Amino acid sequence: MRKDTYLNVVLTVIAVLLTVDVWTRIAERPVPGEFAVAQSRSQPNRMAPRKTISQKGVSAIGTEAIDQRAQMIEMLAGIREQVGGLRGLLEGGGIKVQVSEKAEDSIRGRSSSRR
């Protein structure tokens, strides 16, 4: 009988402590109805004279992504042209590669010293 009483007291204390912990965690957070946060597109001032202003903030994300993608496509096209030119030179004989004995020995010497 004494074990049951002790077990009940310990379980009750644990339950109370857990309840207090949950209550303090809930009390720290504001009630969801108290505040609202929304992202909106930035609007130019309607009273000011019309100017072309670069947008900043949430509304500019799509525009910046499109511009960055266009720049990347242009850069990739340039790289493709350069690689095509190098390939043409290699296949046409415009660039010749020579391998000498000394280069092979030094490479072998390095690889054997690493082992």
N, C-alpha and C positions, 0 to 999 in steps of 0.2 A: 504494500500500500504506500509505503514511503517513497519507493521508486516512481510510482505513478504521479505522486504529488510533485516531486522534483522535476520530472519530465514535463508535466503540464506548466509549471512555473517557467522553466527555461523556454519552452515553445511560445508561451505568452509574451515573454520579454523579447524574443526574436521577432515575433509578429509586430509588436509595438514599435520596435526599432526600424523595421522595414517600412512600416506605415509612415513613420516620421520622415524617413529618407525619401520616400516617394512624394510625400506632401511638400517637402522643401524643394525638390526638383521641379515639381509642377508650379509652385509658387514663384520660382525664379523666372519662368517664362511668362510673357504677357499673354493675355487672352487673345485668341486669333481675331476676334472682332474689333479689338482696340486699334489696330493699325492695318494699313494696306500698302503694299509696295507693288508698283507696276512700271514696266518699261514702256515709254512712249517715244514715238518718233519726234525728233527735235524739229520744231516748226520755226520758220523765219518770222521775224517781227512783221506783222501785217501793216503796222502804221509807218514803218520806215520805208524809204524809197527802195524799189526793187533792185537788188544787186545779186550777182551770182556769187554766193558764198559757199565755200566748201563745207559740207556738213561734217559734223563731228558727233561722236556718240553712237548710239544704237543704230540710227538710220544710216550711218556711213559704213557700217560693216559690210553690207552687200556690195556697195560701190567699190570699196577698197579691195575686196576679194576678186571682183571682176577685173580691176586694173592689174592686180598682182598676177592673176592667171594669164592675162594678155601679155604681160612682160615675160613670163616664164615661157610661153609659147614662142615668142620672138627669139628668146635666148636659145631655146632648144632647136629652132630652125637654123640659127647661126652655127651652133655646134654640129648639127647634121651636115651642113655645107662644108665645114672644116674637115670633118672626118671623111666625107666623100672625096675631098681634094687630096687628103693624105693617102687614102686607099688607092686613088688613081695614080698618084706618084709611085707608090710601092709596086703596084701591078705593072705600070708602064716602064719601070726601070729608072725613074727619075731620082729615086733614093736607093742607095746601095748600102747594104750592111755587111761589114767584114768582121769576122771573129778571128782573133789571133790566138796563138798558143799561150801567150803570156796571160791573157785575160782568163783563159780556162784554168791555167795552173793556179792563179791567185784565187779563183772561185773555189777550186778543189781544196786548196790549202786552207781556206776559211772554213769550209764545211767539215774537213777532217779535224781541224783543231777544236771545233765545237763539240764533237763526239767525245 
